[in-house]
Amino acid sequence: MLKTLSLETPAGDALVDITGQVKDAVAESGIAAGLCAIIVPHTTAGITVNSNLDPATPADLIAELKRLVPTRVDFAHQYDTPADAAGHIKATLVGNSLTLPIADGELLVGWSQAILFCEFDGPRSRSVQVKIIAG
């Protein structure tokens, strides 16, 4: 089963919790055991699993990525904006896919873990591909 999730992201950099949508896709598939592959088909966005227990965690992650890769005007890549170039680098650091196990019809993530869509050049209309594989 392949499901496309759609989302609108806020301006700038942001982490958007899509855990519920991915869990819904797993439940909809009816698959009891297998894998859930999540792919972000955008070059200035990524996907990660991290804590969403403390609301400050996503803010800290974004702040640190901005510190590591500040928006600069001296990037060789200037196709859209300097923020676009920084977004490409941040997306490369975070990655664009995850594979998570499914057991007993449930997505296996820790109790405090969330699947976070990482926006590095918003606002945008984005999509996420969720592929459920039986096995």
DSSP file (Angstrom, degrees, kcal/mol; ACC not computed):
  #  RESIDUE AA STRUCTURE BP1 BP2  ACC     N-H-->O    O-->H-N    N-H-->O    O-->H-N    TCO  KAPPA ALPHA  PHI   PSI    X-CA   Y-CA   Z-CA
    1    1 A M              0   0    0      0, 0.0   131,-2.8     0, 0.0     2,-0.5   0.000 360.0 360.0 360.0 135.9    0.0    0.0    0.0
    2    2 A L  E     -A  131   0A   0    129,-0.2     2,-0.4     2,-0.0   129,-0.2  -0.987 360.0-177.9-121.2 128.0    1.2    3.5   -0.9
    3    3 A K  E     -A  130   0A   0    127,-2.7   127,-3.1    -2,-0.5     2,-0.6  -0.981  16.0-147.1-126.6 137.6   -0.3    6.5    0.8
    4    4 A T  E     -A  129   0A   0     -2,-0.4     2,-0.4   125,-0.2   125,-0.2  -0.916  11.4-158.0-104.7 123.2    0.5   10.2    0.1
    5    5 A L  E     -A  128   0A   0    123,-3.1   123,-2.1    -2,-0.6     2,-0.4  -0.805   7.4-155.8 -95.4 140.2    0.2   12.6    3.0
    6    6 A S  E     +A  127   0A   0     -2,-0.4     2,-0.3   121,-0.2   121,-0.2  -0.932  17.3 168.4-116.5 141.4   -0.2   16.3    2.3
    7    7 A L  E     -A  126   0A   0    119,-2.4   119,-3.4    -2,-0.4     2,-0.5  -0.997  30.5-136.8-150.4 153.1    0.7   19.1    4.5
    8    8 A E  E     -A  125   0A   0     -2,-0.3   117,-0.2   117,-0.2   114,-0.0  -0.940  28.5-152.7-106.4 127.3    1.1   22.9    4.6
    9    9 A T        -     0   0    0    115,-2.8   115,-0.5    -2,-0.5     3,-0.1  -0.694  13.6-113.3-103.9 155.4    4.2   24.0    6.4
   10   10 A P        -     0   0    0      0, 0.0   114,-0.1     0, 0.0   112,-0.1  -0.210  48.1 -72.8 -76.5 173.1    4.8   27.3    8.2
   11   11 A A  S    S-     0   0    0    111,-0.2     2,-0.1   112,-0.1   108,-0.1  -0.304  97.0  -4.0 -64.4 148.1    7.4   29.9    7.1
   12   12 A G  E    S-E  122   0B   0    110,-2.2   110,-2.3    -3,-0.1     2,-0.4  -0.395 117.2 -13.3  74.8-144.2   11.0   29.3    7.6
   13   13 A D  E    S+     0   0B   0    107,-0.2     2,-0.3   108,-0.2   107,-0.2  -0.772  72.8 153.7 -98.0 139.1   12.3   26.2    9.4
   14   14 A A  E     -E  119   0B   0    105,-2.3   105,-3.3    -2,-0.4     2,-0.5  -0.989  38.7-132.8-160.2 154.5    9.9   23.9   11.3
   15   15 A L  E     -E  118   0B   0     -2,-0.3     2,-0.5   103,-0.2   103,-0.2  -0.972  23.5-163.4-111.4 127.7    9.3   20.4   12.6
   16   16 A V  E     -E  117   0B   0    101,-2.9   101,-3.2    -2,-0.5     2,-0.6  -0.952  17.9-130.7-116.6 121.8    5.8   19.1   12.0
   17   17 A D  E     +E  116   0B   0     -2,-0.5    99,-0.2    99,-0.2     4,-0.1  -0.589  33.6 165.3 -73.8 116.1    4.6   16.0   13.9
   18   18 A I     >  +     0   0    0     97,-2.8     4,-2.2    -2,-0.6     5,-0.2   0.158  39.2 113.8-114.6  16.1    3.1   13.5   11.4
   19   19 A T  H  > S+     0   0    0     96,-0.6     4,-2.8     1,-0.2     5,-0.2   0.910  76.2  50.4 -54.9 -47.8    3.1   10.5   13.7
   20   20 A G  H  > S+     0   0    0      1,-0.2     4,-2.3     2,-0.2    -1,-0.2   0.898 110.3  49.5 -60.3 -42.3   -0.7   10.3   13.8
   21   21 A Q  H  > S+     0   0    0      2,-0.2     4,-1.8     1,-0.2    -1,-0.2   0.888 112.8  47.0 -65.2 -39.3   -1.0   10.4   10.1
   22   22 A V  H  X S+     0   0    0     -4,-2.2     4,-2.1     2,-0.2    -2,-0.2   0.920 111.9  50.2 -69.5 -42.8    1.6    7.7    9.6
   23   23 A K  H  X S+     0   0    0     -4,-2.8     4,-2.5     1,-0.2    -2,-0.2   0.887 109.1  52.9 -61.3 -38.2   -0.1    5.5   12.3
   24   24 A D  H  X S+     0   0    0     -4,-2.3     4,-2.7    -5,-0.2    -1,-0.2   0.899 107.4  51.4 -62.8 -40.2   -3.4    6.0   10.6
   25   25 A A  H  X S+     0   0    0     -4,-1.8     4,-1.6     2,-0.2    -2,-0.2   0.895 109.9  49.8 -64.4 -40.0   -1.9    4.8    7.3
   26   26 A V  H  X>S+     0   0    0     -4,-2.1     4,-0.9     2,-0.2     5,-0.6   0.936 112.9  46.4 -62.9 -46.7   -0.5    1.7    9.0
   27   27 A A  H ><5S+     0   0    0     -4,-2.5     3,-0.8     1,-0.2    -2,-0.2   0.913 110.6  53.1 -62.1 -43.1   -3.9    1.0   10.5
   28   28 A E  H 3<5S+     0   0    0     -4,-2.7    -1,-0.2     1,-0.2    -2,-0.2   0.815 101.9  60.5 -61.5 -32.0   -5.7    1.6    7.2
   29   29 A S  H 3<5S-     0   0    0     -4,-1.6    -1,-0.2    -3,-0.2    -2,-0.2   0.797  93.7-144.1 -68.4 -27.8   -3.3   -0.9    5.5
   30   30 A G  T <<5 +     0   0    0     -4,-0.9     2,-0.4    -3,-0.8    -3,-0.1   0.556  47.3 147.2  74.0   6.8   -4.5   -3.8    7.7
   31   31 A I      < -     0   0    0     -5,-0.6    -1,-0.3     1,-0.1     3,-0.1  -0.644  33.5-167.1 -81.4 127.6   -1.0   -5.2    7.7
   32   32 A A  S    S+     0   0    0     -2,-0.4    73,-2.9     1,-0.3    74,-0.4   0.819  72.2  15.7 -84.2 -33.1   -0.1   -6.9   11.0
   33   33 A A  S    S+     0   0    0     70,-0.2   102,-2.3    71,-0.2     2,-0.3  -1.000  89.1  72.7-145.2 139.5    3.7   -7.2   10.4
   34   34 A G  E    S-CB 102 134A   0     68,-2.0    68,-2.5    -2,-0.3     2,-0.3  -0.982  70.6 -51.0 161.0-146.5    6.1   -5.6    8.0
   35   35 A L  E     -CB 101 133A   0     98,-2.6    98,-3.1    -2,-0.3     2,-0.5  -0.946  25.4-150.0-131.4 149.4    7.8   -2.3    7.4
   36   36 A C  E     -CB 100 132A   0     64,-2.9    64,-2.6    -2,-0.3     2,-0.5  -0.962  16.4-166.0-118.7 110.6    6.7    1.3    7.0
   37   37 A A  E     -CB  99 131A   0     94,-3.0    94,-3.1    -2,-0.5     2,-0.5  -0.857   2.1-165.2 -99.0 129.6    8.9    3.3    4.6
   38   38 A I  E     -CB  98 130A   0     60,-3.0    60,-2.0    -2,-0.5     2,-0.4  -0.967   7.7-176.0-119.5 122.6    8.5    7.0    4.8
   39   39 A I  E     -CB  97 129A   0     90,-2.8    90,-2.9    -2,-0.5    58,-0.2  -0.968  17.5-155.3-125.5 133.1   10.0    9.1    2.0
   40   40 A V        -     0   0    0     56,-2.9     2,-0.7    -2,-0.4    88,-0.2  -0.930   7.4-160.8-104.6 113.0   10.1   12.9    1.6
   41   41 A P        +     0   0    0      0, 0.0     2,-0.3     0, 0.0    87,-0.1  -0.173  58.5  96.5 -89.9  43.9   10.4   13.8   -2.1
   42   42 A H    >   -     0   0    0     -2,-0.7     3,-0.7     3,-0.2    -2,-0.1  -0.974  65.2-144.5-132.7 145.4   11.7   17.3   -1.5
   43   43 A T  T 3  S+     0   0    0     -2,-0.3    48,-0.2     1,-0.2    49,-0.2   0.557 100.4  46.1 -89.0  -7.7   15.2   18.7   -1.6
   44   44 A T  T 3  S+     0   0    0     47,-0.1    76,-1.9    46,-0.1     2,-0.3  -0.045 108.4  63.2-121.0  31.5   14.7   21.3    1.2
   45   45 A A  E <   +F  119   0B   0     -3,-0.7     2,-0.2    74,-0.2    74,-0.2  -0.969  56.8 178.0-147.1 160.1   12.8   19.0    3.6
   46   46 A G  E     -F  118   0B   0     72,-2.1    72,-2.9    -2,-0.3     2,-0.3  -0.794  20.6-122.1-148.2-170.3   13.6   15.9    5.6
   47   47 A I  E     +F  117   0B   0     48,-1.8     2,-0.3    70,-0.2    50,-0.2  -0.997  28.1 163.3-145.8 140.8   12.2   13.3    8.1
   48   48 A T  E     -F  116   0B   0     68,-1.9    68,-3.2    -2,-0.3     2,-0.5  -0.971  32.2-127.3-150.8 164.4   13.4   12.2   11.5
   49   49 A V  E     +F  115   0B   0     -2,-0.3     2,-0.3    66,-0.2    66,-0.2  -0.982  47.9 135.0-114.2 127.7   12.3   10.4   14.6
   50   50 A N  E     -F  114   0B   0     64,-2.0    64,-2.8    -2,-0.5     2,-0.1  -0.943  56.6 -60.6-158.4 177.4   12.9   12.2   17.8
   51   51 A S  E     +F  113   0B   0     -2,-0.3    62,-0.2    62,-0.2    61,-0.0  -0.416  35.3 172.2 -68.7 137.6   11.3   13.2   21.1
   52   52 A N        +     0   0    0     60,-1.8    -1,-0.1    -2,-0.1    61,-0.1   0.085  56.1  99.9-125.9  18.4    8.2   15.2   21.0
   53   53 A L  S    S+     0   0    0     59,-0.5    60,-0.1     1,-0.2    -2,-0.0   0.912  82.4  45.9 -70.3 -44.7    7.6   14.9   24.7
   54   54 A D  S >  S-     0   0    0      1,-0.1     3,-2.2     0, 0.0    -1,-0.2  -0.901  79.5-144.0-101.5 120.4    9.0   18.3   25.6
   55   55 A P  T 3> S+     0   0    0      0, 0.0     4,-0.7     0, 0.0    -1,-0.1   0.699  98.4  64.5 -57.2 -18.6    7.7   21.1   23.2
   56   56 A A  H 3> S+     0   0    0      1,-0.2     4,-2.6     2,-0.2     5,-0.2   0.723  83.6  76.8 -77.3 -20.7   11.2   22.7   23.5
   57   57 A T  H <> S+     0   0    0     -3,-2.2     4,-2.6     1,-0.2     5,-0.2   0.944  94.7  45.5 -59.5 -52.2   12.9   19.7   21.8
   58   58 A P  H  > S+     0   0    0      0, 0.0     4,-2.5     0, 0.0    -1,-0.2   0.905 113.7  51.2 -57.8 -38.9   11.8   20.6   18.2
   59   59 A A  H  X S+     0   0    0     -4,-0.7     4,-2.5     1,-0.2    -2,-0.2   0.904 110.2  49.1 -63.3 -40.6   12.8   24.2   18.8
   60   60 A D  H  X S+     0   0    0     -4,-2.6     4,-2.5     2,-0.2    -1,-0.2   0.911 110.4  50.7 -64.5 -42.1   16.2   23.1   20.0
   61   61 A L  H  X S+     0   0    0     -4,-2.6     4,-2.3     2,-0.2    -2,-0.2   0.935 112.8  45.8 -61.4 -46.5   16.7   20.9   17.0
   62   62 A I  H  X S+     0   0    0     -4,-2.5     4,-2.4     1,-0.2    -2,-0.2   0.926 112.3  51.3 -62.3 -45.2   15.8   23.7   14.6
   63   63 A A  H  X S+     0   0    0     -4,-2.5     4,-1.9     1,-0.2    -1,-0.2   0.900 111.2  47.5 -60.2 -41.8   18.0   26.2   16.5
   64   64 A E  H  X S+     0   0    0     -4,-2.5     4,-2.6     2,-0.2    -1,-0.2   0.900 110.7  50.6 -70.1 -39.4   21.0   23.9   16.4
   65   65 A L  H  X S+     0   0    0     -4,-2.3     4,-2.6     1,-0.2    -1,-0.2   0.890 110.4  50.9 -63.6 -37.8   20.5   23.2   12.6
   66   66 A K  H  < S+     0   0    0     -4,-2.4    -1,-0.2     2,-0.2    -2,-0.2   0.871 110.8  49.1 -65.5 -35.9   20.3   26.9   12.0
   67   67 A R  H  < S+     0   0    0     -4,-1.9    -2,-0.2    -5,-0.2    -1,-0.2   0.914 114.6  44.5 -67.8 -42.0   23.6   27.4   14.0
   68   68 A L  H  < S+     0   0    0     -4,-2.6    -2,-0.2     1,-0.3    -1,-0.2   0.871 129.6  24.7 -68.9 -37.2   25.3   24.6   12.0
   69   69 A V  S  < S-     0   0    0     -4,-2.6    -1,-0.3    -5,-0.2    -2,-0.1  -0.699  81.2-174.5-130.9  78.5   24.0   25.8    8.7
   70   70 A P        -     0   0    0      0, 0.0     2,-0.4     0, 0.0    -3,-0.1  -0.387  37.1-100.3 -71.9 152.9   23.2   29.5    8.8
   71   71 A T        +     0   0    0     -2,-0.1     2,-0.3    -5,-0.1    12,-0.1  -0.615  53.5 176.6 -71.0 124.9   21.6   31.2    5.8
   72   72 A R    >   -     0   0    0     -2,-0.4     3,-0.6    10,-0.4    14,-0.1  -0.932  39.3-139.1-132.4 154.1   24.5   32.9    4.0
   73   73 A V  T 3  S+     0   0    0     -2,-0.3    -1,-0.1     1,-0.2    -2,-0.0   0.515  95.4  72.2 -88.2  -5.0   24.7   34.9    0.8
   74   74 A D  T 3   +     0   0    0      8,-0.0    -1,-0.2     4,-0.0     2,-0.1   0.311  64.2 124.0 -96.2  10.7   28.0   33.3   -0.2
   75   75 A F    <   -     0   0    0     -3,-0.6    10,-0.1     1,-0.2    11,-0.0  -0.464  62.5-138.0 -63.9 140.0   26.6   29.9   -1.1
   76   76 A A  S    S+     0   0    0     -2,-0.1     2,-0.7     1,-0.0    -1,-0.2   0.877  90.9  76.4 -64.6 -37.2   27.5   28.9   -4.7
   77   77 A H        +     0   0    0      1,-0.1     8,-0.2     5,-0.1    -2,-0.1  -0.671  49.2 153.1 -78.2 114.8   24.0   27.7   -5.1
   78   78 A Q        +     0   0    0     -2,-0.7    -1,-0.1     1,-0.1    -2,-0.0  -0.045  21.3 130.5-131.1  30.1   21.7   30.7   -5.6
   79   79 A Y  S    S-     0   0    0      2,-0.1    -1,-0.1     3,-0.1    -2,-0.0   0.911  92.0  -6.7 -54.4 -49.4   18.9   29.1   -7.6
   80   80 A D  S    S-     0   0    0      1,-0.4    -2,-0.1    -3,-0.1    -1,-0.1   0.762 125.2 -37.1-111.6 -70.8   16.1   30.4   -5.4
   81   81 A T     >  -     0   0    0      1,-0.1     4,-1.5    -4,-0.1    -1,-0.4  -0.945  55.5 -99.3-150.0 166.0   17.4   32.1   -2.3
   82   82 A P  H  > S+     0   0    0      0, 0.0     4,-2.2     0, 0.0   -10,-0.4   0.845 124.1  58.5 -58.9 -31.7   20.2   31.7    0.2
   83   83 A A  H  > S+     0   0    0      1,-0.2     4,-2.3     2,-0.2     5,-0.1   0.869 101.3  55.2 -65.4 -34.5   17.7   30.1    2.5
   84   84 A D  H  > S+     0   0    0     -3,-0.4     4,-1.8     2,-0.2    -1,-0.2   0.916 107.5  49.1 -62.0 -43.9   17.0   27.5   -0.3
   85   85 A A  H  X S+     0   0    0     -4,-1.5     4,-1.5     1,-0.2    -2,-0.2   0.918 111.8  48.0 -63.4 -44.0   20.7   26.6   -0.4
   86   86 A A  H  X S+     0   0    0     -4,-2.2     4,-2.5     1,-0.2    -1,-0.2   0.888 108.2  56.8 -63.1 -37.8   20.9   26.2    3.4
   87   87 A G  H  X S+     0   0    0     -4,-2.3     4,-2.5     1,-0.2    -1,-0.2   0.870 102.6  54.2 -61.2 -38.5   17.7   24.1    3.2
   88   88 A H  H  X S+     0   0    0     -4,-1.8     4,-1.8     2,-0.2    -1,-0.2   0.913 110.7  45.9 -61.4 -42.7   19.5   21.7    0.8
   89   89 A I  H  X S+     0   0    0     -4,-1.5     4,-2.1     2,-0.2    -2,-0.2   0.924 112.9  48.8 -68.4 -44.9   22.3   21.2    3.3
   90   90 A K  H  X S+     0   0    0     -4,-2.5     4,-2.4     1,-0.2     5,-0.2   0.909 110.4  52.1 -60.9 -42.5   20.0   20.7    6.3
   91   91 A A  H  X S+     0   0    0     -4,-2.5     4,-2.9   -48,-0.2    -1,-0.2   0.874 108.8  50.9 -62.7 -37.1   17.9   18.2    4.4
   92   92 A T  H  < S+     0   0    0     -4,-1.8    -1,-0.2     2,-0.2    -2,-0.2   0.904 110.6  48.8 -66.3 -40.9   21.1   16.3    3.5
   93   93 A L  H  < S+     0   0    0     -4,-2.1    -2,-0.2     1,-0.2    -1,-0.2   0.902 119.1  37.9 -65.2 -40.8   22.1   16.2    7.2
   94   94 A V  H  < S-     0   0    0     -4,-2.4    -2,-0.2    -5,-0.2    -1,-0.2   0.893 107.3-133.9 -78.7 -41.5   18.7   15.0    8.4
   95   95 A G     <  -     0   0    0     -4,-2.9   -48,-1.8    -5,-0.2    -1,-0.1  -0.157   6.8-111.7 100.6 161.1   17.9   12.6    5.5
   96   96 A N  S    S+     0   0    0    -50,-0.2   -56,-2.9    -4,-0.1     2,-0.3   0.298  84.9  46.1-115.9   9.2   14.8   12.1    3.4
   97   97 A S  E     -C   39   0A   0    -50,-0.2     2,-0.3   -58,-0.2   -58,-0.2  -0.997  48.8-171.4-152.0 156.6   13.6    8.6    4.5
   98   98 A L  E     -C   38   0A   0    -60,-2.0   -60,-3.0    -2,-0.3     2,-0.4  -0.977   9.6-156.3-138.7 149.9   12.9    6.4    7.4
   99   99 A T  E     +C   37   0A   0     -2,-0.3   -62,-0.2   -62,-0.2    -2,-0.0  -0.982  18.6 179.5-128.9 122.6   12.0    2.7    7.7
  100  100 A L  E     -C   36   0A   0    -64,-2.6   -64,-2.9    -2,-0.4     9,-0.1  -0.927  26.1-113.7-123.2 144.7   10.1    1.6   10.8
  101  101 A P  E     -C   35   0A   0      0, 0.0     7,-2.8     0, 0.0     2,-0.4  -0.385  18.2-149.9 -76.3 154.8    8.9   -1.8   11.8
  102  102 A I  E     +CD  34 107A   0    -68,-2.5   -68,-2.0     5,-0.2     2,-0.4  -0.994  20.4 171.2-121.1 129.1    5.2   -2.8   12.1
  103  103 A A  E >   - D   0 106A   0      3,-2.4     3,-2.1    -2,-0.4   -70,-0.2  -0.999  67.3  -0.5-139.9 138.0    4.3   -5.5   14.6
  104  104 A D  T 3  S-     0   0    0     -2,-0.4   -71,-0.2     1,-0.3   -72,-0.1   0.839 129.8 -59.5  52.8  35.9    0.8   -6.6   15.7
  105  105 A G  T 3  S+     0   0    0    -73,-2.9     2,-0.4     1,-0.2    -1,-0.3   0.543 115.4 112.3  75.3   7.1   -0.7   -4.0   13.4
  106  106 A E  E <  S-D  103   0A   0     -3,-2.1    -3,-2.4   -74,-0.4     2,-0.4  -0.899  71.8-118.6-118.0 142.2    1.2   -1.2   15.2
  107  107 A L  E     -D  102   0A   0     -2,-0.4     2,-1.2    -5,-0.2    -5,-0.2  -0.630  33.6-128.7 -71.5 128.9    4.0    1.1   14.2
  108  108 A L        +     0   0    0     -7,-2.8     2,-0.3    -2,-0.4    -1,-0.1  -0.696  52.2 136.3 -91.2  97.1    6.9    0.5   16.5
  109  109 A V        -     0   0    0     -2,-1.2     6,-0.0    -9,-0.1    -9,-0.0  -0.951  58.3 -93.7-130.3 154.5    8.1    3.8   17.9
  110  110 A G    >   -     0   0    0     -2,-0.3     3,-1.6     1,-0.1    -1,-0.0  -0.213  39.1-106.1 -65.2 159.1    9.1    4.6   21.4
  111  111 A W  T 3  S+     0   0    0      1,-0.3    -1,-0.1   -60,-0.0    -2,-0.0   0.774 121.5  36.7 -60.5 -27.8    6.5    6.1   23.8
  112  112 A S  T 3  S+     0   0    0    -61,-0.0   -60,-1.8     2,-0.0   -59,-0.5   0.335  97.5 106.6-106.1   7.4    8.1    9.5   23.6
  113  113 A Q  E <   - F   0  51B   0     -3,-1.6     2,-0.3   -62,-0.2   -62,-0.2  -0.616  44.9-173.5 -91.5 147.7    9.1    9.4   20.0
  114  114 A A  E     - F   0  50B   0    -64,-2.8   -64,-2.0    -2,-0.3     2,-0.7  -0.962  28.7-121.2-132.6 151.3    7.5   11.3   17.1
  115  115 A I  E     - F   0  49B   0     -2,-0.3   -97,-2.8   -66,-0.2   -96,-0.6  -0.859  37.5-162.3 -91.1 117.9    7.9   11.2   13.4
  116  116 A L  E     -EF  17  48B   0    -68,-3.2   -68,-1.9    -2,-0.7     2,-0.4  -0.906  15.8-147.0-114.4 118.7    8.8   14.7   12.5
  117  117 A F  E     -EF  16  47B   0   -101,-3.2  -101,-2.9    -2,-0.6     2,-0.7  -0.696  22.8-143.9 -75.9 130.0    8.6   16.2    9.0
  118  118 A C  E     -EF  15  46B   0    -72,-2.9   -72,-2.1    -2,-0.4     2,-0.5  -0.871  13.4-166.0-106.7 110.0   11.5   18.7    8.8
  119  119 A E  E     +EF  14  45B   0   -105,-3.3  -105,-2.3    -2,-0.7   -74,-0.2  -0.828  15.7 168.1 -95.9 127.4   10.8   21.9    6.8
  120  120 A F  E    S+     0   0B   0    -76,-1.9  -107,-0.2    -2,-0.5   -75,-0.1   0.270  75.9  31.1-121.5  10.0   13.8   24.0    5.9
  121  121 A D  E    S-     0   0B   0   -109,-0.3  -108,-0.2   -77,-0.2    -1,-0.1  -0.082  97.2-160.4-159.8  46.8   12.4   26.4    3.3
  122  122 A G  E     +E   12   0B   0   -110,-2.3  -110,-2.2  -112,-0.1  -111,-0.2  -0.272  57.5  65.0 -85.9 172.4    8.8   27.1    4.2
  123  123 A P  S    S+     0   0    0      0, 0.0     2,-0.3     0, 0.0  -112,-0.1   0.433  76.7 137.9 -81.9 147.1    6.0   28.0    3.8
  124  124 A R        -     0   0    0   -115,-0.5  -115,-2.8  -114,-0.1     2,-0.6  -0.979  58.6-115.4-149.1 158.3    5.3   25.2    1.3
  125  125 A S  E     -A    8   0A   0     -2,-0.3     2,-0.3  -117,-0.2  -117,-0.2  -0.912  50.4-177.9 -91.1 122.0    2.8   22.6    0.2
  126  126 A R  E     -A    7   0A   0   -119,-3.4  -119,-2.4    -2,-0.6     2,-0.3  -0.793  20.1-154.3-124.4 162.4    4.5   19.4    0.9
  127  127 A S  E     -A    6   0A   0     -2,-0.3     2,-0.4  -121,-0.2  -121,-0.2  -0.955   0.7-159.8-133.2 156.6    3.9   15.7    0.5
  128  128 A V  E     -A    5   0A   0   -123,-2.1  -123,-3.1    -2,-0.3     2,-0.5  -0.999  14.5-141.1-134.7 130.5    5.2   12.6    2.2
  129  129 A Q  E     -AB   4  39A   0    -90,-2.9   -90,-2.8    -2,-0.4     2,-0.5  -0.825  14.7-168.2 -94.3 127.8    5.1    9.1    0.7
  130  130 A V  E     -AB   3  38A   0   -127,-3.1  -127,-2.7    -2,-0.5     2,-0.6  -0.961   2.7-171.2-118.8 113.4    4.2    6.3    3.1
  131  131 A K  E     -AB   2  37A   0    -94,-3.1   -94,-3.0    -2,-0.5     2,-0.5  -0.923   6.5-159.2-109.0 120.7    4.8    2.7    1.8
  132  132 A I  E     - B   0  36A   0   -131,-2.8     2,-0.5    -2,-0.6   -96,-0.2  -0.883   9.9-169.4-101.5 124.7    3.5   -0.1    3.9
  133  133 A I  E     - B   0  35A   0    -98,-3.1   -98,-2.6    -2,-0.5     2,-0.1  -0.961  14.3-138.2-121.0 121.8    5.2   -3.5    3.1
  134  134 A A  E       B   0  34A   0     -2,-0.5  -100,-0.3  -100,-0.2  -103,-0.0  -0.440 360.0 360.0 -73.5 148.7    3.9   -6.8    4.5
  135  135 A G              0   0    0   -102,-2.3  -101,-0.3    -2,-0.1    -1,-0.2   0.425 360.0 360.0 167.6 360.0    6.4   -9.2    5.7
